[in-house]
Amino acid sequence: MENTNAAVPLQQIEVGNHRYSAVDLPRLGGESLMRMPVVLRLMLENAARNMQGAERDIAIAELLGWLEAGSSEAEVAFQPGRVLMHDTTSTPALVDLAAMRSTLAEAGVDPTRLNSSLPVDVSVDHSLAVEAFARADAPTHNMAIEIRRNRERYTFLRWASKVLRGVRINPPGTGIMHTINLEQLATVVTSEMRDGAEWLVPDMMIGTDSHTPMVNGIGVLGWGVGGLEAQTVMFGMPTMLRIPDVIGVRLTGALQPGVLATDLALTVTGRLRRIGVSGEFVEFFGPGVSTLTAGDRSVVANMAPEYGATTGFFPVDAHTLDYLRSTGRSSSAIARVEAYCRANGLWFDPEAQPRYTRTIDVDLSSVAMHVAGPRRPQDLMGFGEVAATLAALDFQRDIDSPLPRHPVAIAAITSCTNTSDPRLLIAAGLVARRARALGLKVPPWVKTSTAPGSPAAADYLARAGLTADLAAVGFDIVGFGCTTCIGNPGPLPEVIRQGIADGAIRPVAALSGNRNFPGRVHPDLELGFLMSPPLVVAFALAGDAERDLRVDPVQVTSTGTPVYLDDLWPTRDEIDEALRGSQDPRDYGRAFAVASGNPLWHGLEAPDTALYPWDPTSTALRRPPFAAASEGSLLGTYSAFPLLVVGDDITTDHISPASAIPKDSLVADYLVERGDDRNDLNVFASRRGNWEVMVRGAFHSKTLKNLLVPDAPVAHTLHVPSGDILPLWDAAERYRAAGDPVVLVAGERYGTGSSRDWAAKGQRLLGIRAVLANSFERIHRSNLIGMGVLPLRFPADVTPATLALRPGDRIEVAAEAEQLRPRGRIAVRVVRREGHTESIEAIAAVETQLEVDLLRAGGVIPSTLKRMLAEQARTTSPVSAK
């Protein structure tokens, strides 16, 4: 084979008795290398190894040239080594692949040509709901319900793993995708055959979940993308990105006793959001990094999307090796990591001062116990400020109630963020132990649950003797998955539901998750606070979110003794001692293997045909109309009606909800008409394989206000020509039938939250040709482009409020395909219903030439289909035949 890397300096690295080839970064980067952020050193290695010829030389020069200004407008290709998905993002992506195979077969192309060119791991972690809780058999009970509800979708996933090359499904019960990534999949440094030799290369990956950067905590460069961007990589194309700005966070000092990794993560989130981080890479450096374990770092890295970043990167050091050792990695694999990183300038130096675009300082000793809420993860406050924050809402009861005004309705130890670090679960168990010893019980209106990210957690909690303590205060393990964090808490306690209906209470969720947007955790809960697992236990015991735990007792014992938080909180030494006695590196592989053998999963029978056999009566899986080569570009010059006008912080939960499907909704009516049980409709996320359900669920949120018609029902809008207020889908269909284009107008941070491609697919199906907003969250912007929808940024002085759009106003967009450029100016005019016009110069929120090409083609799917059909035409033409 030709050596395509002849121009790249190589080195030989010896590990034990084995010699490996590798890119020689010190020779390639010269004196500049150690001045670069480590994330850019990794991108330099990736470009040198995967690009060729002049394009590679230009990319290397641009990456090294980044140092001059700490910023760059140049694009580089990034080629990850693997892709990670979860079940509710993989389902629509794999449905797309199945539909594309059908389209190719109908055009006479061998459908088996369409496969992933990279390994794809899928974790089935997003569908587990907390139906049974506070009982020992909850995991078995909840798993049985999960398999029953999702049987058809899971059968489809099993089909995909059989017929799509490189797709591996990790069954329900094996844990949360990011915990699996840390404990099982990540190698930090891996080996591969290239040009006839065995190479060492950094483990680099992308995942279809915004919290993919959790793996940055152990030095793996990876970030979250939308499912559509992942498809471009799966189909053999690199992901193109502008060389990122890199924010350096200098850590000094050490965390004080009693302060946990969650508190640091929430502090960093608040600090970085305040300085306006939006899509940059973040890298942590300084002597304080060395005081943090890999578990601590992973908690902070996980919150990258909450602080607006693409990454939250910690370089490799001895703590990384300790983590790999503690989770059962082989000694040879650990030796490869150390040898490679030391030889290539990737080993962390606490005294190093790399060049960054911007730098902020965080003194770890100044971090205190915090929570965030009640509506956004960046809204930081001391844990004692919860009471005053809720009091300021001035909720007035409609009737008297024995319940507190703001009862804790849900108390959930949940989410990869805070259950992947054993220290945090051990700390929660120790709080439960002290509460149990004092005879404390959780009030009956609180729904409690523990859902660790890994089944190994059950082993180390049991070995530490904490399982019974957690169960004594209601925190039995309910299963291993995202549960409450992703909006699957199951039904609220009846007393809470009745209190809400009576207007007697405004309940609160206390959870160790990463997001608390209104309606995110449960559609009937607008208020939620993020906090560490032990603090979740404390708030559950209090039962009243308006209790100030700095000064008020958590509870009073039956003998009249007040119990304060300090009486329950474990010391650092107590956590360390319990942790030491609980750890066995063999747990991780053993527990994962047992969970992977899930008999309910393996009992599902799946077809193995090259084409998926679509069922036209299915309410779970339908062939989507956009998986067609005939889907064209939405670019051009047109005059459009605003389909929706919304404000700031519209999340993907608003656009494409994942919580329970309300029984009294139009979506429920649609499903019931097709034979489904109104009392067992599951969650929106379970229907992501059915475009007809998802488009009807678009913008289905009680907390979303359509500023065009503020008093319209949920998911309704005004059809301007008729004056009728209609469900969004019906209004969109009327506009489509009349040939009237539509756009959407939004404020700041449009599309923040989870990386849901359905948040973009729904808008494409509604006919939205462009979204005009003040700013976009990175992954949603990418997903819009992947569906061919043009994202446009308003100038700073234009907002939905200043526009004051009224029914009858139209928006003219001049976005011709030939003129579109990355970050180019786009002429927009607002034509008022009275006839006068206002001109606006918007900016195309398009970062790379590849994104321009995708918009011109109509999105990722038509682009891929057209390419494959063109290849087929070339190979079967008379000239080719000769």
Secondary structure, DSSP 8 states (H G I E B T S, - for coil): ---TTTTS-EEEEEETTEEEEEE-HHHHHGGGGGGS-HHHHHHHHHHHHH--HHHHHHHHHHHHHHHHHT----EEEE--SEEEEEHHHHHHHHHHHHHHHHHHHHTT--GGG---SS-EEEE--S-----S-SSTTHHHHHHHHHHHHTHHHHHHHHHHHHHSTTEEEE-TTS--HHHHIIIII--SEEEEEETTEEEEEE-EEEESSTTGGGGGGGT-EEEE--HHHHHHHHTT--EEEE---EEEEEEES---TT--HHHHHHHHHHHHHHTT--S-EEEEESGGGGGS-HHHHHHHHHTTTTTT-SEEE--B-HHHHHHHHHTT--HHHHHHHHHHHHHTT-B--TT-----SEEEEEEGGG---EEE-SS-TT-EEEGGGHHHHHHHT----SS--SS-SSBEEEEEE-SHHHHSSHHHHHHHHHHHHHHHHTT----TT-EEEE--S-THHHHHHHHTT-HHHHHHTT--B--SS-GGGGT------HHHHHHHHHT----EEEESSS---TTTS-TT--EEEE--HHHHHHHHHH-BTTS-TTTS-SEE-TTS-EE-HHHH---HHHHHHHHHHH--THHHHHHHHHHHT-HHHHT------SS----TT-SS----TTSSTT-----EEEEEEEEEE--S--BHHHHS--SB--TTSHHHHHHHHTT--TT---BGGGGTT-HHHHHHTTT--TT---TTSTT--TTEEEETTTTEEEEHHHHHHHHHHHT--EEEE--TTBTBSS--THHHHHHHHTTEEEEEES-B-HHHHHHHHHTT-EEEE--TT--HHHH---TT-EEEEEE-GGG--TT-EEEEEEE-TTS-EEEEEEEE---SHHHHHHHHHTSHHHHHHHHHHHHHHHHHSHHHH-
